[in-house]
């Protein structure tokens, strides 16, 4: 495989610290969410993951639709990432909800299935993350 891009980010002090990309385009304070005992005055890894996954899936879905001869418009992906805890271990759960115009519901569902096979985030988390991807009502 050819490397197309490398993202480089430095995190200082973990979840209650800060992040900064090598190019300075991403810089933010990190904080535990209030529900996990923090002050909530910063972003957190789950929000960043949710944004990355949703953006990647939306782009992949649009590309898959175009390649299939069904160009999609107004593609929107909402993402929820849960932190799950049981018996001293932590896991993540992801729910993506897709909206798009340019395809009927069944056709959009078929394109979503194809996008699951092509999206780098979906491929990277397959089998290791509880994920659901549905079409918005």
PyMOL commands that set and color helices and strands:
alter all, ss='L'
color gray80, all
select helices_A, chain A and resi 14-16+34-36+45-67+105-118+120-125
alter helices_A, ss='H'
color red, helices_A
select strands_A, chain A and resi 9-12+18-21+27-29+73-86+89-101+130-135
alter strands_A, ss='S'
color yellow, strands_A
deselect
rebuild
show_as cartoon
